Amino acid sequence: MHELALYSQIPTTRHTQVLQILSGFTASQPTETLEQTLIYQQLRLPDSGTSKKALNRAANAQPLRLTYHKLVRDLKEPSGDKTPWTFRSEDVPSPGVQNLIMRSVIETFITEADLERFRQGQVWYKYINQFLAHPAHRFVHGNIIIRVSRLLSVPEGTGALEPLDAPVPALEDCKPVDPSGSYMFEAVVRVEDGGNSKLVEMATKELLAFKKMVEGVVDLKVPERLSLDSRVKVKGT
């Protein structure tokens, strides 16, 4: 799967206004979420083609280099339950694309057995850090997924023993990653076959049309592609 994306920042003072305008644009109320994201450094590459597990298939689909991977879950389901962990792997954005970010992404639900690879003492992954997205709101406009969220850093030492089993950090103990308290705005279109130029062209047109539609409300931009580099830096490279 490929994601085409544009980003922006929303000052705290404009957060409510932007949500109201998006509700008008999309003719819907936002879905409220509370996401927890754990970040892991890959320590070794998966065994090539020997396992049928979803996690191995996903990892094998990425280029053969060590990268950072994420485990993501929503803590605010209507039922009050937590959703299963989702494995997420993001490639470096494609070079040569000027008007948006385009990159290969893999997302898949993983089983408890798959999660064992992420636990402390295993040879596959090393826990790095985590963050919460709160408050976080999601809209859907056509094929565009819109997220407006504030990223929160967790207290130092959170999850140091075993983050998968640790209690969820209390929101009152977390602080905004951006000291100003601004919100991240993300507009994304997903394309299952990134090699299909017609689908990519259609997705690009839809995303750029949305950018024009919200002009004057949200200033959507393209970040420098290497600022989204997911590769593990190895000494000497």
N, C-alpha and C positions, 0 to 999 in steps of 0.2 A: 504494500500500500504506500502511496505517496500523499503527503500533505502539502498544500499550498497555503501560505499564511502571510498575514500582515499584522503589525503590532502598534500599540500606542500606550501612553500613560495618561491616566485620568487623575487630576488633583482631587483631594478629599472633598473640597468645596463643591465640585461638580458631579460627584458620584451619583447622588439621588436624581439629579436632572438628567444625566446620561441614561440611567435605567428607565426613566419615564419616557424619554424620546425613543429608546430602543423598543419599548413596549408598543409605542405607536407605529414604528416602522414594521415590526413583526406581527402586529395585531395579536399579541399574546403576552401573558405575564411570565416573568423569568422563572426558571427552575432553580431553587436555592440548593447549593451543595456545600459540603465541608470536606475538602480533600486532604488526605495525608499522603505525602510522597517520601519514600525512602530512596536514597541514592547509594548505589553500590559500584565499586570499581571491579571490573572483570579481572581475575588473576590468571586465568588460562582459557584457551579457546576450547570450544566443545569438540567432542569426538565426532569426526566427520561421518555422518550418515549411519551411525551404528544404533542410535536410539530412536524410538518412535514417539517419544514424549514431545508434547507441544513446546516445551521450553527449549529443547535441543533443536527442534525444527526451526523455531524462530531465530535462535542464535546462529544457526548454520546459514540462514538466509542473508545475514549481514556479511560485509567484507571481512576477510580473515585478518583482523587486527583487534587488539584489546580496546574496549570502549567502556563508557559508564552506562549502566542500565538503571532503570527505575522500577520500583514497585509502588503502585498507586491504588488507593481505595477511597470510596466515598463513605464518610462517617455519618451522613445525614440521610438515611433512607426513610421514606414515609412510615415504614413499619418499625423504625427505631433500630433495625439491625444494621450491621456494617456489611458492605458489599464484599465479595471475594477480592483478593489482591489481583491486580492486573499487571502483567509484565509489559514494560514499554522500553523499546530500543529505538534510538533516533540516530540516523546517519548524519554526516556533515552535509549542510545544504549544498545543492548542486551549484557549481560555478557557472558563470555566464548568464545567469538569470538576474535581470536588473530591477524589475518592477515588483517582485515579491520573493518570498522565501519558498523554495521547493526542496523537499527532502524525503528520503525513504524512511518510513516509520513502521515498526511492528508493534502491535498490541494484541495480547492474548490473555485470557483468564488462565491461571495456573493452579494446579492441585496442591494439596498439602505435601505430597511427595516431592513435587517440583520445588517447593519452598525450602526443602532441606538444603539445597545447594547454597542458599543465602544465609544460612545460620552460621554463627561464629564457630571457628574451628574447621570449617570445610575448606577445600582447596580451590573452590571456584570463584568466590566473591569476597570482597572486603567491604564492610559497611563504612560509609563516608560521612553522611549527614542526613538530615531530613528537614522538611518544612511543611507547614499547613497552609491551605488557601482558605481564608476566612476574613470577611464574608465573601462568598463566591456565588455568582449568578450566571446562568447559562440560557441563551436564547438560540432558536433555530430560525433562519430566514432562507427559505429555499433549500439549497444544499450547503449553506454556510452555517457553521457552528460558531457562536459568539460567546466568549467567556470574559467576564469582568470580575477580577478577584484581587484581593490584597494578600500578598505572600508574607507569612509570619515565620520567623526563625524560632527554633525551640531553645529552651535553656541548655547551657553547656553541660555535656555529660548525658543528655537524654539518650536512652537506648544503648548506652555504652556496653552493657552486659549482653543483652539479646533484644534488639529492637523489635523483632517480630512478635515477641511475647510481652514487651513492656507496655504499661498503661499508656493510653493516649495522653500526650502533654496537655495540661490544663490551659485553656485559651488565655486566661488572665496572666499566665506566666510567660507567654510568648510575646515577641516584639516584631513590629513590621520590619521586613528586610530593608525597605526604603525608609529611612528615618522621617521623611516628610509624610509618610502614611499614604502615598499615592497608590492607585490601583493599576494593575496590568490589564490592558485590553487586547484580546487576541481574536482574530477572525480567521477561520480555517475552513478550507474545502478539502475533502478527502477523495482521492482517486484510486480505485483498486488496482488499475493497471497503469503505472506511470510510464510505460513504454508506448501507450496508445496516444499518439499525438493529438488525435481529434478530441479525446476525453480531456486531455490536459488543456487544450485550447479553450474548450467550453468552460472548464473550471476557472481558468485564468480570467476569461471575460466576465464570469459571474462575480468573482472576487473584486475585480477592478471596477465593475459597475457599482458594487456595494460601497467601495471606497469613495466613489464620486457622490453617491447618494448621501453619505454621512459627512461630506465635506462641510466644514464650518461647525460641526458638532464634535467630531473626533478626527484628529490628524493622524491617519494611518501611515506608518512608515516601514521601510525595509531595514532591519538592523544589519550590521556588517556580518557577513556569513560566518567568519571564523570566530565570532563571539558566541556562536552556537555550536562550536566544535565539540563533539562528544568523545573524541579519541583520548585514550590514556596517554599522557606524555611519558615517554621512556627516555632516560638519560642517554645522551649521545645521539638522539634523533631529532 
